[in-house]
Amino acid sequence: MLRFIMASHERMAQGLRHSLQFLTNTTEKLYDISAYTEGDSRQLEDVVRELFTSFHKDDTVIIMTDMLAGSVNQKFVPYLNDHVHAVTGINVPLALALIMTSEEDFSSDLIKGLIEEGRHSMLYVNDWLKEQETGEDDE
C-alpha cells in the first residue's frame, strides 16, 4: 500500500494533510505528524516509530517534511530504504502531485521529476504580473 506522511515543526503538516484531503477527497493513506506542539509530551522518535510499526514492511512510504536540516526530517532518516522515500521543503503542488501518482509509477526518477516541477510552482508574483502585462502589450 502507498502511504504518505507529512511531518513538520508545529502544525504545518496537519494543515497540509487537510488541504490535500480537501483537494483530492483522499482520507486514507495520509498521515501527519506535527512535532513540538504545546501539550504533546510524546517524543518525536516514539511517534515516528509507532507510525512505522503500523505499516506493512512492503508498503511504499513517501515522507514529506518542512526543512532538510530540521530535527523532524532527521528522525525519518533511519527509515529510508527502497520503499521509503523522503522529500523535504514540501509545498502543496508537489505534495498533490505525489499523492496523485499511482504506486506502480513511483520511482526515484519520478520523485526527482516531481520535485523539479514543484520548484517551478514557486515564483515572485509581482514580477510574474509585470511579465503578463508586458506580454499582453507586445501582441
Disulfide bonds with the S-S distance in Angstrom:
none
